[in-house]
Amino acid sequence: MTGSYDLLVVGGGINGVGIARDAAGRGLSVLLCESNDLASATSSASSKLVHGGLRYLERYEFRLVAESLAEREVLLRCAPHIVRPMRFVMPHVRELRPAWMVRAGLFLYDYLARRQTLQGSRRVDLRVAPYGAGLKAGFKLGFVYSDCWVDDARLVILNARAASDRGAQIATRTTCTAATRVAGGWRATLRTTDGRESEVGARAIVNVCGPWARSFLTQAVRQPTTFNLKLVQGSHIVVPRLYEGEHAFILQNDDRRVVFVYPYEGRFTLIGTTDIELSGPPAPCQASVAEIDYLCRAANRYFVRHLEVGDVVWSYCGIRPLFDDGSSNPSDITRDYVLRADGSASEAPVLSVFGGKITTYRRLAERALEKLAPWFPALPGPWTGTVPLPGGGVGDSEARYAGLPRELLADLLRRHGASIGEVLGDARSVADLGVHLGADLYAREVDHFIRREWARTGEDVLWRRTKCGLHLTALERQQVDHYVRQRVH
Ligand SMILES: Cc1cc2nc3c(=O)[nH]c(=O)nc-3n(C[C@H](O)[C@H](O)[C@H](O)COP(=O)(O)OP(=O)(O)OC[C@H]3O[C@@H](n4cnc5c(N)ncnc54)[C@H](O)[C@@H]3O)c2cc1C
C-alpha cells in the first residue's frame, strides 16, 4: 500500500466502514486498513438488533433512543435484504417491572421517532397463539413491540463494498502500527499479516479501532487523552429451536437486565447476552461456562423446554468498547458514542470514536464527517440516508434464477439481495454453481466472496460472509477452508 489519501480510516468494524463509505461518497480519497478480516471483532459478535434499546429509557438516554429508533426505518429502506422487522414479546412479570412502567416505556418507544413501516406496541394475551408458544403456563399477559434484526457482519461487508465502489481502498489484514504528524498531514506505517511494511500519507486519521481505540491513540499515534473506554464482554448461545413462530422474546431477568431470544438460521434459537466488565487489554474471548449457564437459566425461567449447557450448539463472544461515563455497573454504562477530534488549524486531525452501536453507525459516520469538516472546507453534505447499500435496491433477479431450488435462492437473496446477479451471473441451475461445499454453499458464491468481499479464509466465509458454519459438518468446514486458501494463493 502506498500513496497519499485525504482520510486514513483505521479499523474495519461497522463504524470504520460506515465512515469510509460516507467520506468516499463525499469525494474524499479514503484508505481503510483493518488488522484482520472486516467485522472480525465486535461488529460480528453483537445481538444483531437494530433497536432503539427499550432498556436505555430507564436511564433517560432519550437522545440515543430517538436516534436509534429513527435509524430502524432508514436501514430497513437501504438494506431490506439484511435488515428485517421483528416483533418482540415481553412476558409480564409484575415483581420485576409494573405494567404501567412497561406501558409508559412502550408509549415513548412508539412515539420518540416517526414510524413508517414498523407496527406499534400492544398488550397481548399469552394464553392464546401465537405469542405464548413455548412459554410456561403461568405467563398470561405480555407486551409486543417492533424492532429490527440485522445480519451485522454482512452490514459491515456491504458498507465496505459501497465504499470501495466509490473509490475507497480497503486493505484487510493490514495493521496501522504508527502514525506521525508531518507538514500538512500524517505519515502512517502499515504492516500486513505477512510482515510487509509500507508508509502512506493522509490529511486526517480516523481512529475506529473499537476496543483498541484508546491504545491506538496513545501508543500508535502518541496522542495523550483523558478519555477512557470500559471493555464489557458479552456472549450469546445458539441452541436447537425453542419455540414456533418468527417473533422474538425480551425476557426480564431478576438482576434487572434483559435477555433477547429469537429464531436464528431456521433450525436454531439465539439467546443473549451477558455484561462482564474486563480489566485487561482486549483479546479474543469465548463464552465462559458461567455465561452459558446464566443464559440457560434466564431462558429456563420462561420456556417449557429445559436448557442445559450441553444443548448449546454454538456460542460467540464480543467486547463492547463503551465510553467510560463513570458508571460502576457494566449494564448501566452508556451505549451512546463520543467523537473526539485532536488537532488544530495548524495540526492535522486524528478523530477518535469511543462507543457506539451497530444501529447508530450511519449517523455516527455523518457526525464524524461534521467533525472533520473544518479540515475539509468544501465537503458536501450528508447523503447516506436515502441511498441503498449494495443489494438493497430493486432487482429483477429472482425471476432470472427461478431454475434454482427455492430454499437455496431464498438464502442467496437474504445474503445478496438485488446483487444476486453479480454472484450467480449466467448460472441457471445447481449444476452451474460449481463444487457443492455443504448445506447451501457452492463454489460460485465462495468465489464471489473472495473476488468482491475480501474473504481470505474459511472462517471469513463460514462465520462472517455467511453463517454456513452452523450448518456444515467439521469435515465440510475444513473443505471450505481448503478451497478458499487454494483460490487465494
Ligand atoms: C455482546 C454484544 C451485543 C451487542 N448488541 C448490539 C445490538 O444488538 N445492536 C447494536 O446496535 N449494537 C450492539 N452491540 C454494539 C456493537 O456491536 C458495537 O458498538 C460495534 O460493533 C462497534 O463497532 P466498531 O467498528 O466501533 O468496533 P469493532 O467492530 O471492534 O471494529 C474495530 C476494528 O478495528 C481493528 N483494529 C484495531 N486496531 C487496529 C489497527 N491498529 N490497525 C488496523 N485495524 C485495527 C480491529 O481488528 C477491529 O476489527 C453489541 C456489542 C456486543 C459486544
The ligand as an SDF file (V2000), in Angstrom:
LIG
                    3D

 53 58  0  0  0  0  0  0  0  0999 V2000
  -22.4200   -8.7150   23.1030 C   0  0  0  0  0  0  0  0  0  0  0  0
  -22.7190   -7.5090   22.2850 C   0  0  0  0  0  0  0  0  0  0  0  0
  -24.0090   -7.2650   21.8410 C   0  0  0  0  0  0  0  0  0  0  0  0
  -24.2780   -6.1450   21.0710 C   0  0  0  0  0  0  0  0  0  0  0  0
  -25.5200   -5.9920   20.5530 N   0  0  0  0  0  0  0  0  0  0  0  0
  -25.7980   -4.9360   19.7720 C   0  0  0  0  0  0  0  0  0  0  0  0
  -27.0610   -4.8410   19.1490 C   0  0  0  0  0  0  0  0  0  0  0  0
  -27.8980   -5.7350   19.2170 O   0  0  0  0  0  0  0  0  0  0  0  0
  -27.3110   -3.7310   18.4140 N   0  0  0  0  0  0  0  0  0  0  0  0
  -26.4020   -2.7390   18.2670 C   0  0  0  0  0  0  0  0  0  0  0  0
  -26.7320   -1.7500   17.6250 O   0  0  0  0  0  0  0  0  0  0  0  0
  -25.1640   -2.8230   18.8070 N   0  0  0  0  0  0  0  0  0  0  0  0
  -24.8440   -3.9080   19.5430 C   0  0  0  0  0  0  0  0  0  0  0  0
  -23.6010   -4.0510   20.0900 N   0  0  0  0  0  0  0  0  0  0  0  0
  -22.6120   -2.9770   19.9070 C   0  0  0  0  0  0  0  0  0  0  0  0
  -21.8950   -3.0570   18.5710 C   0  0  0  0  0  0  0  0  0  0  0  0
  -21.6170   -4.3880   18.2330 O   0  0  0  0  0  0  0  0  0  0  0  0
  -20.5930   -2.2510   18.6300 C   0  0  0  0  0  0  0  0  0  0  0  0
  -20.8430   -0.9770   19.1290 O   0  0  0  0  0  0  0  0  0  0  0  0
  -19.9520   -2.1070   17.2690 C   0  0  0  0  0  0  0  0  0  0  0  0
  -19.8380   -3.3510   16.6340 O   0  0  0  0  0  0  0  0  0  0  0  0
  -18.5780   -1.4740   17.3990 C   0  0  0  0  0  0  0  0  0  0  0  0
  -18.0530   -1.3400   16.1120 O   0  0  0  0  0  0  0  0  0  0  0  0
  -16.6310   -0.6950   15.8890 P   0  0  0  0  0  0  0  0  0  0  0  0
  -16.4620   -0.5510   14.4300 O   0  0  0  0  0  0  0  0  0  0  0  0
  -16.5030    0.5480   16.7000 O   0  0  0  0  0  0  0  0  0  0  0  0
  -15.6100   -1.7340   16.5360 O   0  0  0  0  0  0  0  0  0  0  0  0
  -15.0850   -3.2250   16.0060 P   0  0  0  0  0  0  0  0  0  0  0  0
  -16.1630   -3.9080   15.3240 O   0  0  0  0  0  0  0  0  0  0  0  0
  -14.4770   -3.8330   17.1870 O   0  0  0  0  0  0  0  0  0  0  0  0
  -14.0190   -2.7900   14.9390 O   0  0  0  0  0  0  0  0  0  0  0  0
  -12.7590   -2.2690   15.2700 C   0  0  0  0  0  0  0  0  0  0  0  0
  -11.7570   -2.8780   14.3090 C   0  0  0  0  0  0  0  0  0  0  0  0
  -10.5220   -2.2030   14.4030 O   0  0  0  0  0  0  0  0  0  0  0  0
   -9.4990   -3.1370   14.0840 C   0  0  0  0  0  0  0  0  0  0  0  0
   -8.2300   -2.5930   14.5620 N   0  0  0  0  0  0  0  0  0  0  0  0
   -7.8700   -2.3770   15.8580 C   0  0  0  0  0  0  0  0  0  0  0  0
   -6.6340   -1.8140   15.8820 N   0  0  0  0  0  0  0  0  0  0  0  0
   -6.2200   -1.6750   14.5880 C   0  0  0  0  0  0  0  0  0  0  0  0
   -5.0460   -1.1440   13.9840 C   0  0  0  0  0  0  0  0  0  0  0  0
   -4.0450   -0.6380   14.7120 N   0  0  0  0  0  0  0  0  0  0  0  0
   -4.9520   -1.1760   12.6300 N   0  0  0  0  0  0  0  0  0  0  0  0
   -5.9690   -1.6780   11.8600 C   0  0  0  0  0  0  0  0  0  0  0  0
   -7.1010   -2.1810   12.4070 N   0  0  0  0  0  0  0  0  0  0  0  0
   -7.2370   -2.1670   13.7450 C   0  0  0  0  0  0  0  0  0  0  0  0
   -9.9560   -4.4050   14.7880 C   0  0  0  0  0  0  0  0  0  0  0  0
   -9.3650   -5.5620   14.2110 O   0  0  0  0  0  0  0  0  0  0  0  0
  -11.4600   -4.3460   14.6120 C   0  0  0  0  0  0  0  0  0  0  0  0
  -11.9110   -5.1440   13.5080 O   0  0  0  0  0  0  0  0  0  0  0  0
  -23.2620   -5.1990   20.8040 C   0  0  0  0  0  0  0  0  0  0  0  0
  -21.9630   -5.4540   21.2350 C   0  0  0  0  0  0  0  0  0  0  0  0
  -21.6910   -6.6180   21.9370 C   0  0  0  0  0  0  0  0  0  0  0  0
  -20.2870   -6.9220   22.3300 C   0  0  0  0  0  0  0  0  0  0  0  0
  1  2  1  0
  2  3  1  0
  2 52  2  0
  3  4  2  0
  4  5  1  0
  4 50  1  0
  5  6  2  0
  6  7  1  0
  6 13  1  0
  7  8  2  0
  7  9  1  0
  9 10  1  0
 10 11  2  0
 10 12  1  0
 12 13  2  0
 13 14  1  0
 14 15  1  0
 14 50  1  0
 15 16  1  0
 16 17  1  0
 16 18  1  0
 18 19  1  0
 18 20  1  0
 20 21  1  0
 20 22  1  0
 22 23  1  0
 23 24  1  0
 24 25  2  0
 24 26  1  0
 24 27  1  0
 27 28  1  0
 28 29  2  0
 28 30  1  0
 28 31  1  0
 31 32  1  0
 32 33  1  0
 33 34  1  0
 33 48  1  0
 34 35  1  0
 35 36  1  0
 35 46  1  0
 36 37  1  0
 36 45  1  0
 37 38  2  0
 38 39  1  0
 39 40  1  0
 39 45  2  0
 40 41  1  0
 40 42  2  0
 42 43  1  0
 43 44  2  0
 44 45  1  0
 46 47  1  0
 46 48  1  0
 48 49  1  0
 50 51  2  0
 51 52  1  0
 52 53  1  0
M  END
$$$$
